[in-house]
Amino acid sequence: MASSLAPAPAAVRDMQCDLESQANALSKIQKDISKNHEVRKQFTIQVGENELVLKELELLNEGANVYKLIGPVLVKQDNAEAKANIKKRIEYITAELMRMDRALKDLEEKQNSKKESIIKLQQKMQAVQAKAQA
């Protein structure tokens, strides 16, 4: 009878190691989700700022002087060129936001999958422990 109890603790230890490994993987996924949210927030702010600049450029007369700050120097720039640059920047940031959204969706799916596998493993461990005690 003692021989049937011996494998259970080893099996439980193996499951505990697996559970710890999966919990660490879940923690990493959650950190990646958090990082994604932070980067996404910055991109959203940048889009808002660039849209505001574009609106301001739209208000200017065609002959108005526009300057771009390059390092410590203000460089004169054509109004149409400035608008085109801002529009390209908005397009780029918007594309990055869409990429971040896809990555976030993927991470959330991985997180849910990992949570499910952890729950199943915990249930399996409880069953083995209950069997060992019976």
N, CA, C and O atoms as CSV, one atom per row, in Angstrom:
chain,resi,resn,atom,element,x,y,z
A,1,MET,N,N,0.819,-1.189,0.000
A,1,MET,CA,C,0.000,0.000,0.000
A,1,MET,C,C,0.866,1.256,0.000
A,1,MET,O,O,0.497,2.260,-0.609
A,2,ALA,N,N,2.000,1.211,0.669
A,2,ALA,CA,C,2.907,2.351,0.706
A,2,ALA,C,C,3.478,2.632,-0.671
A,2,ALA,O,O,3.773,3.786,-0.983
A,3,SER,N,N,3.643,1.614,-1.507
A,3,SER,CA,C,4.210,1.820,-2.835
A,3,SER,C,C,3.275,2.615,-3.732
A,3,SER,O,O,3.742,3.332,-4.617
A,4,SER,N,N,1.950,2.507,-3.524
A,4,SER,CA,C,1.015,3.273,-4.350
A,4,SER,C,C,1.011,4.749,-3.953
A,4,SER,O,O,0.629,5.600,-4.756
A,5,LEU,N,N,1.431,5.061,-2.725
A,5,LEU,CA,C,1.477,6.450,-2.283
A,5,LEU,C,C,2.763,7.148,-2.729
A,5,LEU,O,O,2.770,8.372,-2.857
A,6,ALA,N,N,3.825,6.426,-2.964
A,6,ALA,CA,C,5.123,6.996,-3.297
A,6,ALA,C,C,5.113,7.816,-4.593
A,6,ALA,O,O,5.691,8.903,-4.611
A,7,PRO,N,N,4.475,7.340,-5.690
A,7,PRO,CA,C,4.523,8.121,-6.922
A,7,PRO,C,C,3.771,9.441,-6.832
A,7,PRO,O,O,4.118,10.400,-7.521
A,8,ALA,N,N,2.750,9.500,-5.994
A,8,ALA,CA,C,1.918,10.704,-5.922
A,8,ALA,C,C,2.718,11.953,-5.536
A,8,ALA,O,O,2.586,12.976,-6.209
A,9,PRO,N,N,3.547,11.913,-4.474
A,9,PRO,CA,C,4.297,13.124,-4.140
A,9,PRO,C,C,5.240,13.564,-5.262
A,9,PRO,O,O,5.396,14.761,-5.502
A,10,ALA,N,N,5.864,12.614,-5.944
A,10,ALA,CA,C,6.748,12.980,-7.058
A,10,ALA,C,C,5.936,13.612,-8.188
A,10,ALA,O,O,6.368,14.588,-8.802
A,11,ALA,N,N,4.769,13.053,-8.455
A,11,ALA,CA,C,3.902,13.609,-9.500
A,11,ALA,C,C,3.449,15.013,-9.111
A,11,ALA,O,O,3.390,15.910,-9.953
A,12,VAL,N,N,3.130,15.198,-7.830
A,12,VAL,CA,C,2.705,16.519,-7.347
A,12,VAL,C,C,3.850,17.517,-7.472
A,12,VAL,O,O,3.641,18.663,-7.868
A,13,ARG,N,N,5.073,17.073,-7.130
A,13,ARG,CA,C,6.231,17.964,-7.259
A,13,ARG,C,C,6.434,18.386,-8.718
A,13,ARG,O,O,6.683,19.555,-9.012
A,14,ASP,N,N,6.322,17.411,-9.619
A,14,ASP,CA,C,6.459,17.727,-11.045
A,14,ASP,C,C,5.391,18.734,-11.484
A,14,ASP,O,O,5.670,19.673,-12.229
A,15,MET,N,N,4.179,18.516,-11.011
A,15,MET,CA,C,3.083,19.433,-11.362
A,15,MET,C,C,3.326,20.817,-10.770
A,15,MET,O,O,3.025,21.830,-11.401
A,16,GLN,N,N,3.873,20.855,-9.555
A,16,GLN,CA,C,4.163,22.143,-8.936
A,16,GLN,C,C,5.223,22.898,-9.731
A,16,GLN,O,O,5.123,24.112,-9.906
A,17,CYS,N,N,6.235,22.186,-10.213
A,17,CYS,CA,C,7.265,22.821,-11.048
A,17,CYS,C,C,6.654,23.346,-12.335
A,17,CYS,O,O,6.948,24.459,-12.771
A,18,ASP,N,N,5.801,22.531,-12.934
A,18,ASP,CA,C,5.127,22.944,-14.169
A,18,ASP,C,C,4.235,24.155,-13.912
A,18,ASP,O,O,4.187,25.091,-14.710
A,19,LEU,N,N,3.527,24.117,-12.777
A,19,LEU,CA,C,2.649,25.227,-12.415
A,19,LEU,C,C,3.447,26.512,-12.212
A,19,LEU,O,O,3.028,27.582,-12.653
A,20,GLU,N,N,4.579,26.410,-11.555
A,20,GLU,CA,C,5.441,27.579,-11.335
A,20,GLU,C,C,5.943,28.129,-12.671
A,20,GLU,O,O,5.975,29.342,-12.882
A,21,SER,N,N,6.327,27.239,-13.553
A,21,SER,CA,C,6.796,27.636,-14.879
A,21,SER,C,C,5.696,28.364,-15.655
A,21,SER,O,O,5.936,29.396,-16.282
A,22,GLN,N,N,4.500,27.811,-15.601
A,22,GLN,CA,C,3.380,28.436,-16.312
A,22,GLN,C,C,2.999,29.779,-15.680
A,22,GLN,O,O,2.624,30.718,-16.382
A,23,ALA,N,N,3.098,29.860,-14.361
A,23,ALA,CA,C,2.794,31.123,-13.674
A,23,ALA,C,C,3.812,32.200,-14.070
A,23,ALA,O,O,3.454,33.363,-14.251
A,24,ASN,N,N,5.086,31.801,-14.203
A,24,ASN,CA,C,6.108,32.750,-14.646
A,24,ASN,C,C,5.843,33.207,-16.076
A,24,ASN,O,O,6.008,34.383,-16.400
A,25,ALA,N,N,5.430,32.269,-16.932
A,25,ALA,CA,C,5.109,32.620,-18.322
A,25,ALA,C,C,3.922,33.580,-18.365
A,25,ALA,O,O,3.913,34.529,-19.149
A,26,LEU,N,N,2.921,33.330,-17.518
A,26,LEU,CA,C,1.756,34.224,-17.452
A,26,LEU,C,C,2.175,35.610,-16.991
A,26,LEU,O,O,1.703,36.615,-17.523
A,27,SER,N,N,3.055,35.666,-16.010
A,27,SER,CA,C,3.551,36.953,-15.509
A,27,SER,C,C,4.263,37.730,-16.614
A,27,SER,O,O,4.093,38.944,-16.730
A,28,LYS,N,N,5.061,37.032,-17.425
A,28,LYS,CA,C,5.766,37.688,-18.529
A,28,LYS,C,C,4.770,38.227,-19.559
A,28,LYS,O,O,4.935,39.338,-20.064
A,29,ILE,N,N,3.753,37.449,-19.865
A,29,ILE,CA,C,2.723,37.899,-20.816
A,29,ILE,C,C,2.034,39.150,-20.273
A,29,ILE,O,O,1.788,40.097,-21.020
A,30,GLN,N,N,1.727,39.155,-18.987
A,30,GLN,CA,C,1.062,40.314,-18.382
A,30,GLN,C,C,1.959,41.552,-18.416
A,30,GLN,O,O,1.474,42.667,-18.608
A,31,LYS,N,N,3.269,41.353,-18.228
A,31,LYS,CA,C,4.204,42.483,-18.334
A,31,LYS,C,C,4.235,43.015,-19.766
A,31,LYS,O,O,4.287,44.225,-19.984
A,32,ASP,N,N,4.204,42.099,-20.743
A,32,ASP,CA,C,4.190,42.507,-22.153
A,32,ASP,C,C,2.920,43.285,-22.477
A,32,ASP,O,O,2.962,44.253,-23.237
A,33,ILE,N,N,1.797,42.870,-21.910
A,33,ILE,CA,C,0.534,43.585,-22.121
A,33,ILE,C,C,0.638,44.988,-21.535
A,33,ILE,O,O,0.214,45.963,-22.155
A,34,SER,N,N,1.201,45.080,-20.347
A,34,SER,CA,C,1.364,46.383,-19.701
A,34,SER,C,C,2.262,47.298,-20.527
A,34,SER,O,O,1.961,48.478,-20.703
A,35,LYS,N,N,3.363,46.750,-21.033
A,35,LYS,CA,C,4.287,47.521,-21.864
A,35,LYS,C,C,3.582,47.988,-23.143
A,35,LYS,O,O,3.768,49.120,-23.589
A,36,ASN,N,N,2.771,47.097,-23.722
A,36,ASN,CA,C,2.005,47.436,-24.924
A,36,ASN,C,C,1.096,48.630,-24.639
A,36,ASN,O,O,1.016,49.559,-25.443
A,37,HIS,N,N,0.412,48.604,-23.498
A,37,HIS,CA,C,-0.491,49.706,-23.136
A,37,HIS,C,C,0.274,51.028,-23.004
A,37,HIS,O,O,-0.213,52.074,-23.430
A,38,GLU,N,N,1.467,50.977,-22.414
A,38,GLU,CA,C,2.265,52.192,-22.240
A,38,GLU,C,C,2.686,52.774,-23.592
A,38,GLU,O,O,2.567,53.977,-23.822
A,39,VAL,N,N,3.176,51.915,-24.475
A,39,VAL,CA,C,3.620,52.372,-25.797
A,39,VAL,C,C,2.431,52.898,-26.588
A,39,VAL,O,O,2.522,53.924,-27.262
A,40,ARG,N,N,1.319,52.183,-26.496
A,40,ARG,CA,C,0.105,52.593,-27.209
A,40,ARG,C,C,-0.364,53.981,-26.736
A,40,ARG,O,O,-0.807,54.809,-27.532
A,41,LYS,N,N,-0.254,54.202,-25.445
A,41,LYS,CA,C,-0.645,55.498,-24.876
A,41,LYS,C,C,0.223,56.617,-25.467
A,41,LYS,O,O,-0.286,57.679,-25.824
A,42,GLN,N,N,1.540,56.370,-25.569
A,42,GLN,CA,C,2.448,57.368,-26.149
A,42,GLN,C,C,2.098,57.649,-27.609
A,42,GLN,O,O,2.079,58.803,-28.038
A,43,PHE,N,N,1.822,56.589,-28.371
A,43,PHE,CA,C,1.460,56.768,-29.775
A,43,PHE,C,C,0.159,57.567,-29.912
A,43,PHE,O,O,0.036,58.411,-30.799
A,44,THR,N,N,-0.793,57.298,-29.043
A,44,THR,CA,C,-2.074,58.018,-29.077
A,44,THR,C,C,-1.849,59.502,-28.811
A,44,THR,O,O,-2.456,60.352,-29.462
A,45,ILE,N,N,-0.987,59.807,-27.867
A,45,ILE,CA,C,-0.656,61.207,-27.565
A,45,ILE,C,C,0.009,61.850,-28.779
A,45,ILE,O,O,-0.319,62.982,-29.136
A,46,GLN,N,N,0.938,61.141,-29.415
A,46,GLN,CA,C,1.639,61.675,-30.583
A,46,GLN,C,C,0.683,61.937,-31.739
A,46,GLN,O,O,0.813,62.945,-32.434
A,47,VAL,N,N,-0.269,61.045,-31.951
A,47,VAL,CA,C,-1.250,61.265,-33.018
A,47,VAL,C,C,-2.040,62.534,-32.732
A,47,VAL,O,O,-2.255,63.353,-33.626
A,48,GLY,N,N,-2.468,62.695,-31.493
A,48,GLY,CA,C,-3.222,63.898,-31.116
A,48,GLY,C,C,-2.412,65.167,-31.338
A,48,GLY,O,O,-2.928,66.154,-31.863
A,49,GLU,N,N,-1.155,65.142,-30.940
A,49,GLU,CA,C,-0.289,66.310,-31.125
A,49,GLU,C,C,-0.105,66.633,-32.605
A,49,GLU,O,O,-0.172,67.795,-33.005
A,50,ASN,N,N,0.125,65.611,-33.406
A,50,ASN,CA,C,0.340,65.822,-34.840
A,50,ASN,C,C,-0.925,66.294,-35.546
A,50,ASN,O,O,-0.856,67.106,-36.468
A,51,GLU,N,N,-2.073,65.790,-35.120
A,51,GLU,CA,C,-3.335,66.260,-35.702
A,51,GLU,C,C,-3.566,67.729,-35.359
A,51,GLU,O,O,-4.085,68.488,-36.177
A,52,LEU,N,N,-3.181,68.124,-34.156
A,52,LEU,CA,C,-3.297,69.521,-33.750
A,52,LEU,C,C,-2.382,70.408,-34.601
A,52,LEU,O,O,-2.788,71.487,-35.033
A,53,VAL,N,N,-1.158,69.956,-34.837
A,53,VAL,CA,C,-0.219,70.707,-35.681
A,53,VAL,C,C,-0.772,70.835,-37.092
A,53,VAL,O,O,-0.685,71.900,-37.703
A,54,LEU,N,N,-1.344,69.748,-37.611
A,54,LEU,CA,C,-1.921,69.782,-38.958
A,54,LEU,C,C,-3.068,70.787,-39.039
A,54,LEU,O,O,-3.172,71.527,-40.017
A,55,LYS,N,N,-3.919,70.821,-38.033
A,55,LYS,CA,C,-5.022,71.800,-38.004
A,55,LYS,C,C,-4.472,73.224,-38.006
A,55,LYS,O,O,-4.992,74.101,-38.695
A,56,GLU,N,N,-3.418,73.439,-37.230
A,56,GLU,CA,C,-2.807,74.770,-37.182
A,56,GLU,C,C,-2.223,75.144,-38.544
A,56,GLU,O,O,-2.346,76.287,-38.985
A,57,LEU,N,N,-1.591,74.180,-39.204
A,57,LEU,CA,C,-1.018,74.444,-40.533
A,57,LEU,C,C,-2.120,74.749,-41.556
A,57,LEU,O,O,-1.917,75.554,-42.465
A,58,GLU,N,N,-3.266,74.116,-41.409
A,58,GLU,CA,C,-4.390,74.346,-42.323
A,58,GLU,C,C,-4.918,75.780,-42.191
A,58,GLU,O,O,-5.446,76.339,-43.153
A,59,LEU,N,N,-4.775,76.369,-41.004
A,59,LEU,CA,C,-5.269,77.726,-40.765
A,59,LEU,C,C,-4.378,78.804,-41.397
A,59,LEU,O,O,-4.819,79.930,-41.627
A,60,LEU,N,N,-3.120,78.442,-41.674
A,60,LEU,CA,C,-2.170,79.420,-42.213
A,60,LEU,C,C,-2.470,79.768,-43.674
A,60,LEU,O,O,-3.019,78.962,-44.424
A,61,ASN,N,N,-2.096,80.985,-44.050
A,61,ASN,CA,C,-2.162,81.379,-45.462
A,61,ASN,C,C,-1.072,80.627,-46.212
A,61,ASN,O,O,-0.093,80.179,-45.614
A,62,GLU,N,N,-1.245,80.492,-47.521
A,62,GLU,CA,C,-0.258,79.762,-48.325
A,62,GLU,C,C,1.123,80.415,-48.270
A,62,GLU,O,O,2.132,79.713,-48.336
A,63,GLY,N,N,1.187,81.710,-48.154
A,63,GLY,CA,C,2.471,82.403,-48.152
A,63,GLY,C,C,3.107,82.520,-46.780
A,63,GLY,O,O,4.187,83.096,-46.653
A,64,ALA,N,N,2.463,81.988,-45.752
A,64,ALA,CA,C,2.971,82.121,-44.390
A,64,ALA,C,C,4.273,81.330,-44.222
A,64,ALA,O,O,4.480,80.284,-44.838
A,65,ASN,N,N,5.128,81.868,-43.374
A,65,ASN,CA,C,6.393,81.184,-43.085
A,65,ASN,C,C,6.166,80.069,-42.065
A,65,ASN,O,O,5.490,80.251,-41.052
A,66,VAL,N,N,6.748,78.923,-42.363
A,66,VAL,CA,C,6.679,77.783,-41.456
A,66,VAL,C,C,8.114,77.374,-41.157
A,66,VAL,O,O,8.953,77.287,-42.054
A,67,TYR,N,N,8.376,77.127,-39.890
A,67,TYR,CA,C,9.717,76.727,-39.487
A,67,TYR,C,C,9.658,75.380,-38.774
A,67,TYR,O,O,8.709,75.070,-38.055
A,68,LYS,N,N,10.695,74.602,-38.997
A,68,LYS,CA,C,10.811,73.294,-38.364
A,68,LYS,C,C,12.053,73.328,-37.478
A,68,LYS,O,O,13.116,73.794,-37.887
A,69,LEU,N,N,11.895,72.832,-36.274
A,69,LEU,CA,C,13.009,72.783,-35.340
A,69,LEU,C,C,13.836,71.533,-35.620
A,69,LEU,O,O,13.353,70.411,-35.465
A,70,ILE,N,N,15.080,71.733,-36.032
A,70,ILE,CA,C,16.011,70.630,-36.273
A,70,ILE,C,C,17.194,70.860,-35.346
A,70,ILE,O,O,18.036,71.728,-35.577
A,71,GLY,N,N,17.231,70.058,-34.294
A,71,GLY,CA,C,18.248,70.278,-33.264
A,71,GLY,C,C,18.001,71.634,-32.618
A,71,GLY,O,O,16.875,71.919,-32.209
A,72,PRO,N,N,19.039,72.487,-32.515
A,72,PRO,CA,C,18.852,73.808,-31.911
A,72,PRO,C,C,18.482,74.892,-32.935
A,72,PRO,O,O,18.405,76.070,-32.587
A,73,VAL,N,N,18.251,74.492,-34.209
A,73,VAL,CA,C,18.067,75.467,-35.280
A,73,VAL,C,C,16.657,75.406,-35.853
A,73,VAL,O,O,16.104,74.326,-36.059
A,74,LEU,N,N,16.077,76.595,-36.109
A,74,LEU,CA,C,14.801,76.669,-36.819
A,74,LEU,C,C,15.098,76.792,-38.308
A,74,LEU,O,O,15.810,77.701,-38.734
A,75,VAL,N,N,14.543,75.866,-39.099
A,75,VAL,CA,C,14.778,75.850,-40.536
A,75,VAL,C,C,13.469,76.153,-41.246
A,75,VAL,O,O,12.434,75.556,-40.951
A,76,LYS,N,N,13.532,77.108,-42.205
A,76,LYS,CA,C,12.337,77.468,-42.944
A,76,LYS,C,C,11.892,76.288,-43.792
A,76,LYS,O,O,12.713,75.593,-44.391
A,77,GLN,N,N,10.561,76.066,-43.835
A,77,GLN,CA,C,10.019,74.934,-44.567
A,77,GLN,C,C,8.775,75.382,-45.327
A,77,GLN,O,O,8.020,76.239,-44.866
A,78,ASP,N,N,8.582,74.793,-46.483
A,78,ASP,CA,C,7.405,75.091,-47.295
A,78,ASP,C,C,6.160,74.584,-46.560
A,78,ASP,O,O,6.179,73.501,-45.975
A,79,ASN,N,N,5.082,75.368,-46.593
A,79,ASN,CA,C,3.846,75.006,-45.896
A,79,ASN,C,C,3.308,73.655,-46.388
A,79,ASN,O,O,2.923,72.810,-45.580
A,80,ALA,N,N,3.283,73.455,-47.697
A,80,ALA,CA,C,2.771,72.196,-48.261
A,80,ALA,C,C,3.650,71.018,-47.836
A,80,ALA,O,O,3.150,69.933,-47.541
A,81,GLU,N,N,4.954,71.246,-47.809
A,81,GLU,CA,C,5.880,70.194,-47.389
A,81,GLU,C,C,5.663,69.850,-45.915
A,81,GLU,O,O,5.686,68.680,-45.534
A,82,ALA,N,N,5.455,70.862,-45.104
A,82,ALA,CA,C,5.213,70.645,-43.681
A,82,ALA,C,C,3.939,69.825,-43.475
A,82,ALA,O,O,3.913,68.896,-42.668
A,83,LYS,N,N,2.875,70.182,-44.217
A,83,LYS,CA,C,1.611,69.429,-44.118
A,83,LYS,C,C,1.814,67.980,-44.544
A,83,LYS,O,O,1.319,67.058,-43.895
A,84,ALA,N,N,2.542,67.787,-45.635
A,84,ALA,CA,C,2.781,66.426,-46.132
A,84,ALA,C,C,3.560,65.604,-45.103
A,84,ALA,O,O,3.261,64.431,-44.878
A,85,ASN,N,N,4.556,66.231,-44.484
A,85,ASN,CA,C,5.348,65.529,-43.467
A,85,ASN,C,C,4.488,65.121,-42.270
A,85,ASN,O,O,4.598,64.007,-41.758
A,86,ILE,N,N,3.641,66.036,-41.840
A,86,ILE,CA,C,2.771,65.757,-40.695
A,86,ILE,C,C,1.788,64.641,-41.048
A,86,ILE,O,O,1.546,63.750,-40.234
A,87,LYS,N,N,1.220,64.684,-42.257
A,87,LYS,CA,C,0.277,63.634,-42.673
A,87,LYS,C,C,0.964,62.269,-42.715
A,87,LYS,O,O,0.393,61.264,-42.291
A,88,LYS,N,N,2.195,62.244,-43.232
A,88,LYS,CA,C,2.955,60.985,-43.272
A,88,LYS,C,C,3.215,60.476,-41.852
A,88,LYS,O,O,3.109,59.280,-41.584
A,89,ARG,N,N,3.549,61.384,-40.963
A,89,ARG,CA,C,3.812,61.001,-39.574
A,89,ARG,C,C,2.553,60.423,-38.928
A,89,ARG,O,O,2.614,59.422,-38.215
A,90,ILE,N,N,1.412,61.067,-39.186
A,90,ILE,CA,C,0.141,60.574,-38.637
A,90,ILE,C,C,-0.163,59.180,-39.196
A,90,ILE,O,O,-0.596,58.295,-38.458
A,91,GLU,N,N,0.062,58.987,-40.498
A,91,GLU,CA,C,-0.160,57.673,-41.111
A,91,GLU,C,C,0.726,56.615,-40.454
A,91,GLU,O,O,0.268,55.521,-40.125
A,92,TYR,N,N,1.991,56.957,-40.271
A,92,TYR,CA,C,2.936,56.011,-39.678
A,92,TYR,C,C,2.513,55.634,-38.252
A,92,TYR,O,O,2.473,54.455,-37.897
A,93,ILE,N,N,2.203,56.641,-37.450
A,93,ILE,CA,C,1.836,56.381,-36.054
A,93,ILE,C,C,0.529,55.589,-35.990
A,93,ILE,O,O,0.383,54.696,-35.156
A,94,THR,N,N,-0.415,55.916,-36.867
A,94,THR,CA,C,-1.684,55.183,-36.905
A,94,THR,C,C,-1.444,53.713,-37.271
A,94,THR,O,O,-2.063,52.816,-36.700
A,95,ALA,N,N,-0.546,53.479,-38.223
A,95,ALA,CA,C,-0.205,52.100,-38.596
A,95,ALA,C,C,0.432,51.373,-37.411
A,95,ALA,O,O,0.152,50.197,-37.178
A,96,GLU,N,N,1.287,52.071,-36.667
A,96,GLU,CA,C,1.902,51.479,-35.480
A,96,GLU,C,C,0.842,51.152,-34.424
A,96,GLU,O,O,0.912,50.113,-33.767
A,97,LEU,N,N,-0.133,52.040,-34.269
A,97,LEU,CA,C,-1.214,51.785,-33.319
A,97,LEU,C,C,-1.991,50.531,-33.705
A,97,LEU,O,O,-2.345,49.724,-32.846
A,98,MET,N,N,-2.254,50.372,-34.999
A,98,MET,CA,C,-2.972,49.188,-35.466
A,98,MET,C,C,-2.133,47.926,-35.214
A,98,MET,O,O,-2.667,46.887,-34.825
A,99,ARG,N,N,-0.834,48.025,-35.436
A,99,ARG,CA,C,0.063,46.898,-35.162
A,99,ARG,C,C,0.055,46.561,-33.670
A,99,ARG,O,O,0.028,45.392,-33.283
A,100,MET,N,N,0.078,47.605,-32.844
A,100,MET,CA,C,0.048,47.397,-31.392
A,100,MET,C,C,-1.274,46.741,-30.970
A,100,MET,O,O,-1.289,45.892,-30.079
A,101,ASP,N,N,-2.370,47.132,-31.606
A,101,ASP,CA,C,-3.673,46.534,-31.297
A,101,ASP,C,C,-3.673,45.040,-31.617
A,101,ASP,O,O,-4.180,44.229,-30.842
A,102,ARG,N,N,-3.094,44.686,-32.778
A,102,ARG,CA,C,-3.027,43.265,-33.157
A,102,ARG,C,C,-2.150,42.499,-32.167
A,102,ARG,O,O,-2.485,41.386,-31.763
A,103,ALA,N,N,-1.039,43.097,-31.788
A,103,ALA,CA,C,-0.139,42.446,-30.821
A,103,ALA,C,C,-0.833,42.285,-29.471
A,103,ALA,O,O,-0.683,41.259,-28.808
A,104,LEU,N,N,-1.588,43.297,-29.070
A,104,LEU,CA,C,-2.310,43.238,-27.798
A,104,LEU,C,C,-3.351,42.126,-27.827
A,104,LEU,O,O,-3.499,41.383,-26.857
A,105,LYS,N,N,-4.066,42.015,-28.932
A,105,LYS,CA,C,-5.075,40.963,-29.059
A,105,LYS,C,C,-4.412,39.588,-28.942
A,105,LYS,O,O,-4.928,38.699,-28.264
A,106,ASP,N,N,-3.276,39.424,-29.603
A,106,ASP,CA,C,-2.535,38.165,-29.548
A,106,ASP,C,C,-2.079,37.866,-28.121
A,106,ASP,O,O,-2.207,36.738,-27.645
A,107,LEU,N,N,-1.547,38.886,-27.442
A,107,LEU,CA,C,-1.094,38.701,-26.058
A,107,LEU,C,C,-2.249,38.342,-25.129
A,107,LEU,O,O,-2.097,37.500,-24.243
A,108,GLU,N,N,-3.402,38.978,-25.331
A,108,GLU,CA,C,-4.559,38.680,-24.486
A,108,GLU,C,C,-5.046,37.253,-24.715
A,108,GLU,O,O,-5.473,36.581,-23.777
A,109,GLU,N,N,-4.980,36.788,-25.975
A,109,GLU,CA,C,-5.358,35.402,-26.254
A,109,GLU,C,C,-4.384,34.441,-25.575
A,109,GLU,O,O,-4.796,33.431,-25.005
A,110,LYS,N,N,-3.097,34.758,-25.639
A,110,LYS,CA,C,-2.090,33.922,-24.967
A,110,LYS,C,C,-2.320,33.912,-23.463
A,110,LYS,O,O,-2.192,32.875,-22.812
A,111,GLN,N,N,-2.662,35.078,-22.915
A,111,GLN,CA,C,-2.908,35.188,-21.477
A,111,GLN,C,C,-4.094,34.304,-21.076
A,111,GLN,O,O,-4.020,33.570,-20.091
A,112,ASN,N,N,-5.176,34.378,-21.837
A,112,ASN,CA,C,-6.356,33.575,-21.513
A,112,ASN,C,C,-6.049,32.083,-21.618
A,112,ASN,O,O,-6.483,31.293,-20.780
A,113,SER,N,N,-5.310,31.708,-22.639
A,113,SER,CA,C,-4.930,30.310,-22.820
A,113,SER,C,C,-4.067,29.829,-21.654
A,113,SER,O,O,-4.255,28.727,-21.140
A,114,LYS,N,N,-3.122,30.669,-21.250
A,114,LYS,CA,C,-2.229,30.308,-20.144
A,114,LYS,C,C,-3.020,30.182,-18.841
A,114,LYS,O,O,-2.762,29.279,-18.045
A,115,LYS,N,N,-3.983,31.082,-18.619
A,115,LYS,CA,C,-4.805,31.004,-17.407
A,115,LYS,C,C,-5.598,29.701,-17.388
A,115,LYS,O,O,-5.703,29.050,-16.348
A,116,GLU,N,N,-6.156,29.321,-18.540
A,116,GLU,CA,C,-6.917,28.076,-18.618
A,116,GLU,C,C,-6.037,26.871,-18.318
A,116,GLU,O,O,-6.449,25.969,-17.589
A,117,SER,N,N,-4.824,26.849,-18.876
A,117,SER,CA,C,-3.938,25.708,-18.633
A,117,SER,C,C,-3.511,25.651,-17.166
A,117,SER,O,O,-3.344,24.566,-16.609
A,118,ILE,N,N,-3.335,26.812,-16.544
A,118,ILE,CA,C,-2.980,26.844,-15.116
A,118,ILE,C,C,-4.129,26.284,-14.276
A,118,ILE,O,O,-3.910,25.508,-13.346
A,119,ILE,N,N,-5.351,26.687,-14.614
A,119,ILE,CA,C,-6.524,26.193,-13.870
A,119,ILE,C,C,-6.639,24.679,-14.019
A,119,ILE,O,O,-6.890,23.978,-13.038
A,120,LYS,N,N,-6.459,24.167,-15.238
A,120,LYS,CA,C,-6.539,22.713,-15.465
A,120,LYS,C,C,-5.463,21.985,-14.673
A,120,LYS,O,O,-5.714,20.930,-14.091
A,121,LEU,N,N,-4.263,22.554,-14.656
A,121,LEU,CA,C,-3.162,21.930,-13.913
A,121,LEU,C,C,-3.450,21.931,-12.415
A,121,LEU,O,O,-3.174,20.950,-11.724
A,122,GLN,N,N,-4.004,23.030,-11.919
A,122,GLN,CA,C,-4.342,23.097,-10.494
A,122,GLN,C,C,-5.397,22.040,-10.146
A,122,GLN,O,O,-5.310,21.385,-9.108
A,123,GLN,N,N,-6.387,21.885,-11.021
A,123,GLN,CA,C,-7.430,20.885,-10.778
A,123,GLN,C,C,-6.840,19.478,-10.796
A,123,GLN,O,O,-7.205,18.630,-9.981
A,124,LYS,N,N,-5.932,19.241,-11.722
A,124,LYS,CA,C,-5.274,17.930,-11.818
A,124,LYS,C,C,-4.458,17.661,-10.553
A,124,LYS,O,O,-4.471,16.551,-10.020
A,125,MET,N,N,-3.747,18.689,-10.079
A,125,MET,CA,C,-2.958,18.542,-8.847
A,125,MET,C,C,-3.856,18.212,-7.660
A,125,MET,O,O,-3.532,17.347,-6.847
A,126,GLN,N,N,-4.985,18.907,-7.568
A,126,GLN,CA,C,-5.907,18.658,-6.461
A,126,GLN,C,C,-6.447,17.232,-6.515
A,126,GLN,O,O,-6.605,16.579,-5.484
A,127,ALA,N,N,-6.728,16.757,-7.726
A,127,ALA,CA,C,-7.224,15.391,-7.874
A,127,ALA,C,C,-6.171,14.381,-7.440
A,127,ALA,O,O,-6.482,13.416,-6.742
A,128,VAL,N,N,-4.911,14.605,-7.858
A,128,VAL,CA,C,-3.831,13.692,-7.472
A,128,VAL,C,C,-3.620,13.719,-5.964
A,128,VAL,O,O,-3.422,12.674,-5.344
A,129,GLN,N,N,-3.661,14.905,-5.375
A,129,GLN,CA,C,-3.475,15.010,-3.924
A,129,GLN,C,C,-4.626,14.330,-3.179
A,129,GLN,O,O,-4.411,13.654,-2.173
A,130,ALA,N,N,-5.844,14.516,-3.679
A,130,ALA,CA,C,-6.993,13.884,-3.027
A,130,ALA,C,C,-6.900,12.361,-3.132
A,130,ALA,O,O,-7.233,11.642,-2.191
A,131,LYS,N,N,-6.446,11.884,-4.286
A,131,LYS,CA,C,-6.272,10.457,-4.514
A,131,LYS,C,C,-5.192,9.910,-3.574
A,131,LYS,O,O,-5.336,8.818,-3.023
A,132,ALA,N,N,-4.130,10.664,-3.399
A,132,ALA,CA,C,-3.030,10.233,-2.536
A,132,ALA,C,C,-3.454,10.165,-1.067
A,132,ALA,O,O,-2.969,9.323,-0.311
A,133,GLN,N,N,-4.342,11.039,-0.679
A,133,GLN,CA,C,-4.789,11.079,0.713
A,133,GLN,C,C,-5.845,10.007,0.997
A,133,GLN,O,O,-6.043,9.603,2.143
A,134,ALA,N,N,-6.517,9.556,-0.064
A,134,ALA,CA,C,-7.593,8.567,0.137
A,134,ALA,C,C,-7.059,7.183,0.436
A,134,ALA,O,O,-7.838,6.249,0.628
